[in-house]
Amino acid sequence: MGVSDDHSWDTFGFAMSRCTSCGLQRLMPENNSFIMLLNLYLLLLLLLCFINNCGTSPQSVTEKRGGDVTLSCDFEARDISDIVLSRFSKNILVCQNEECKSENDKVFKKGACDIIIKDLRLRDAGKYILRVYYTNKERQTREYQLHIQDEISVNTGKELKLDVLLTNADKVETNSRGEWTEVWTRGHGVSSNRLTDSDGNLTINAFTSNDTGTYRVLDSEGKILITIKVTLTETGTGSERRGPKVIPNGTEQHTVMVWIMIGLSVFAVLLSS
């Protein structure tokens, strides 16, 4: 049975456009077997995409430097045979408990398939892929984009080193002048002679108030890896990361000695009375 220009056919309910002068009618078969095979092939593709989360964007996760982050899998906890976490096409050892020795003792499994990364460092930022395998040979996959935030303060005239030039970093931008401008790009280096890049560090020489602001690191897909808020230090010298204040050991020892002396004095008064 021949096929005319007015013939149209459907795949999964979507009507295909009618063939006019393109000559596609010569490629269409004389029977429906080709269409049935095509439908079956497309259905298999859809099933594979569903099983492997095909086309889904990475789940964005944000945490501060030094904190812990949880990569939630949200998969059904049934007959899981194995979980594999990878980054840069390299598998990461995931500890099953606190006693396990992982990479830097920081990657652990929680519950059925959640992953906890402890004591975050800036170099931990980036994409992670979690694969969950089931005993029935099924597999589910989830991607995560880990964004790490930090704050640092520095004195005017001092040197500021930012360890942000990761292997997956494509550019560094700052909004110190009111709009985002590039200060470093892979392949071209720094944009100013006041900046240097070496050993994974972006260094700002002779820091000024004009250098304060937010610095962000982007990967080749434009996703944010690191965000650092840089401010001027009010007192002290050099640069310092913001965090809880710690009393120096010498001060603690001095306080303890004072209380010991007071206690001895009271004890002596009681004995003499």
Secondary structure as GFF3:
##gff-version 3
##sequence-region A 1 273
A	DSSP	beta_strand	10	11	.	.	.	ID=ss1
A	DSSP	beta_strand	14	15	.	.	.	ID=ss2
A	DSSP	three_ten_helix	24	26	.	.	.	ID=ss3
A	DSSP	alpha_helix	33	51	.	.	.	ID=ss4
A	DSSP	beta_strand	59	64	.	.	.	ID=ss5
A	DSSP	beta_strand	69	71	.	.	.	ID=ss6
A	DSSP	beta_strand	80	87	.	.	.	ID=ss7
A	DSSP	beta_strand	90	92	.	.	.	ID=ss8
A	DSSP	three_ten_helix	103	105	.	.	.	ID=ss9
A	DSSP	beta_strand	107	110	.	.	.	ID=ss10
A	DSSP	beta_strand	114	117	.	.	.	ID=ss11
A	DSSP	three_ten_helix	122	124	.	.	.	ID=ss12
A	DSSP	beta_strand	126	134	.	.	.	ID=ss13
A	DSSP	beta_strand	139	154	.	.	.	ID=ss14
A	DSSP	beta_strand	160	162	.	.	.	ID=ss15
A	DSSP	beta_strand	171	174	.	.	.	ID=ss16
A	DSSP	beta_strand	181	185	.	.	.	ID=ss17
A	DSSP	beta_strand	189	190	.	.	.	ID=ss18
A	DSSP	beta_strand	195	198	.	.	.	ID=ss19
A	DSSP	beta_strand	201	204	.	.	.	ID=ss20
A	DSSP	three_ten_helix	209	211	.	.	.	ID=ss21
A	DSSP	beta_strand	213	218	.	.	.	ID=ss22
A	DSSP	beta_strand	224	232	.	.	.	ID=ss23
A	DSSP	beta_strand	239	241	.	.	.	ID=ss24
A	DSSP	alpha_helix	249	272	.	.	.	ID=ss25
###
